[in-house]
Structure formats: C-alpha cells, structure tokens
C-alpha cells in the first residue's frame, strides 16, 4: 500500500518551477522522495518520464507521471485535501489566480534576461521588469485590498502565494548577484511584504536554499551567459 502511495519529485535545486512543487507538497504535508537531476546530463529515466519537454519538474504518483509545474500544482491540490486549498472554489477567482500565476512566470523570464545581459541590453531588461512588476503590484491589490498581512496562516496560502515565493523568495540573493534592486517596500510594497511574510512560514523555511549557494549559482549563470553572448 505504501508503494502505491509513493510520491517522487524529479527536479533541479535551482529551478523555481521545481521549488513551487516542493513548496506545495510541504504545505500539504505530503511525504515525497526527491531525485536531483543534472540537466546538462539528463538521465534516461527523465527522458522516459518527460519525453516531450525533457525537463523538470516531474511528479510521479502511483506510477503516473505529471509534468509542467502549474499542472502539477493543480493535481496536488485536487489529489490531497489536507493543508491549504491552493485554488479557490469560485470559478472567477480561480481564473484570476491562474492568470496572475502565469503572468508571474513572464516577470521571472524578464528577470532572467536581466541576469543574462549587460550595458544597454540590461538597462532595457530592467525597465521591462520594472514595468511588469508595477502591473503585478496592481494585480495583487485585487487579492489583498487591505495590504499583505505581516504574518501568514499556512491555511491561507494559495497557488499564487506559492508561485510568488518560488520566484522571489530568494530576492535578496538575486539582488546581490545582479547589483540591482527591483523589488523594494517603496516601489512594490505588496510584493515585498508578501515575500517577507511567506518566507517566515516554517514549511517555506524548511525548503529554502542557503543564501550563499543561490548567489554563487546566479553569478556563475550570469558569467556563463555573458561569456556565451560575447563569443
């Protein structure tokens, strides 16, 4: 019976898409086995489990494979009723959560562009990120009209908060690696306060990656990207 209920997450430690799945499993209290993948040398098992995209995260539950992080999050929410409900019952509210969760991915992709560029190209990327963060800040006001709470009850953590935390939970490390601040209490108070409150939740803390490790990875990633673009 235990084998039938086995949950395995295949991932890579630095991926925010993997991190969001890990956070959801922890918040739901779902026991799981974690398997680290080297995406520079993908295992045959990963290629078999996800032959179309050949990437992580991949969740295997009862021998069934689920891929794509947002799809996995909804699967987790519908399969395990313990812990917080990640998506609201109301269809309209669900649609809004899905929209902004998807938009958050676009913001993150723009932040990656900042990391991979320099000079005028980076200035352009920073401007794009700043504009998208302003739109996100306005969008979050629809969910938190009275501002984000200083502390957060785990039962009130939803899919949107999970995605925010997975992308921006290491905000300080991102700033240190880039030397640029794009999320501040003055410019983006809701986003900033959400990060502060969410990262204090025990389940989130337990899944956090050491600051120095994240900074080192981001600096390495940036150096490699800049070197590649110069060749």
N, C-alpha and C positions, 0 to 999 in steps of 0.2 A: 504493500500500500504506500509506503514511504517513497518507493521508487516511482510510483505512478504520479505522486505529487511533487516530484523533483522539479526545481526551477533552476535554470542555468542562464547566466548573462554573459555573453561574449562581448568584450569591449576593449577599449584602449584608455588608459588612465587620464590622458589629457583631453579627451573628447567631451565637450559639453553635452553632446547628444547622448552619450553613454551615461554621463553624470545625472541627467534628468531621469533616466530609467532607474538608476540606482537609488536616487532620492525617493522616487515613488514607491519602490519596493520597501525601503526602510520606513517610510511614513506609514505604509500599510501594514508593517510588521510581518512581511512575507520572507521566510528564510530562503536563501538562494546561494548558489555556488557561482563564484566569479572566475572567469577564464580570460586572462590578458592575451590579446592578440598583437602581433607585430605586423602592422600594415605595410611595412617595407618588405616583409617576407610572409605573406599570408598563408595560413595553414590550409591544408586540403579540406579540413573539416569546415572551416569558414566558407571556402569556395562552394562547398556542397550545400551548406545551410542557406547561404545567400548568393546564389549563382548569378542573379541579375545585377545587383549593385556591388556585390563583393566587398561590403564594408560593415562596420559596426555602428550601432548596437544590433545584436541578435539575441532574442529571448527564446529559450526552448522550455516549453511547459508540457508535461505529459507526452513528451516526444514530438510535440507540434512546434513548428518554427514560426515566429512572428518577427517581422523586420519593419524598419522605419520608426524612429523614436516616438513621434506623435501617435502613430497607430498602436505602438506598444503601450503607451500611457493609457490610452482608452481601453485596451484589452485588460490591463491591470485593474483599472477602475471597475470594469464590468465583471471581472472574474472574482476579485476579492472584495468583499463588502466590509471588511474590518478597516479601522482607521478612517481617515478623512475621505469624503467623496470628492474626487478630483474635478468632476464636471457637474454643474448644477442640473436639476431636473427640468427646469423651464427651457423649452426649445430655443427661444430667442437668446436667453442668457448663455446657453451652450454655444450658440453660433458666434456670439461676441467673444467668448473665451477662445474658441478655435481661431477666429480671425486674428486676435492680438497675439496669440501664441505663434501663429505663422508669421506675423509681422516682426516679432522679436527675432526670428531667425534671419530676416532680412537685415535687421540692425546689426546682428552679430557678424554677418557676412561683410558688412561695410567696415566693421571694426577690424576684421582680418585684413582688409585692404589697407588700412592704416598701418598695420603691423608689417605688411609686405612692401611698403613704398617709402620713399624719402623725397625731400625737396618739394617742388610744386605738386607732384602727384600725391604726396602725403597730405599736403595742405588741402587739396581738393577732397581727399577721402575724409579728412577730419571734418570739413564743412558738411559733407554728406551725412556723416554720423551724427553731428550736432543737430542737423535739421530733422533727422529721423527720430532722435531722442526727444525732441520737442513734441513731435506728433505722438510718440508713445506716452509721454508725460500727460498730454491732454486726454489720450485714450484711457489712461488709468484712472482719471478723475471720475469716469463713469462707474468704476468699480469701488472706488474709495472717495466719495464726495466729501467726507469729513477728514481726509488725510489718512495716511497709513498708520496703523496702531504702533505704539512704541514696542509692544511685545505681541507675540502671535501664538494663539492657541493652535496646537497641531491639528485639531479637528476642523479648523477653518482654512487650512492650507489646501489650495486647489491647483489645478493643472497650470494656470497662469503663473502662480507663485513658484511652482516647481521649475518652470521654464526660465523665469527671471533669475532665480537662484543659480540654475545651472550655467547660464551665460554670464552673469555679472557677479556671482558670489566671490570670484577672485578678482574683483575690481581693483583693489589696491596693488595686486601683483601686475595686472595689466598696465596700470598707470606707471609703475616703476620700470617696467620693461620698455614702455614707449616714451616715457618722459612727458606724457601729455595727460591732462585731466579733462575728461569729457562728462563724467558724472559727478556732480557736486550738489551739496544741500541748497545752494543758491539757485542754480540753473535747473536742476531736476530733483526737487525736494521729494516727490513721491517715489521715484526710482531709487534715490539714495536711501530714504528711510526704509523702503521695502527690503533692500539688501541688508541694512543694519539689523532689522528685526528678524528676518528669515535666517540669517547666519548664526543667530543665537539659539535656534531650536536644536535640542540635543541630537536628533536624528540627522540633521544637516551637518552639525559639527563632526559627528562620527564619520561622515562621508567626505569631509573636507581634505584637501591635499595641502601639504605644508607650503607655506608662502614661498620659501626659498626655491623649492622644487619647481613651482609654477613659473617664477621669474626666470630661472635658468632655462627652462624649456622655451619660453616665449622669446628670450634673447637669442637662443640658438636658432629657433624657427625664423626669426627676423634676419639674422645674419645670413642664413642659408638662402632665404628668398631674395635678399638684396644681391647676393653674390650671383645667383642664378640669372637675375634680370640684367646684370651687368655683362654677362658673357655673350 
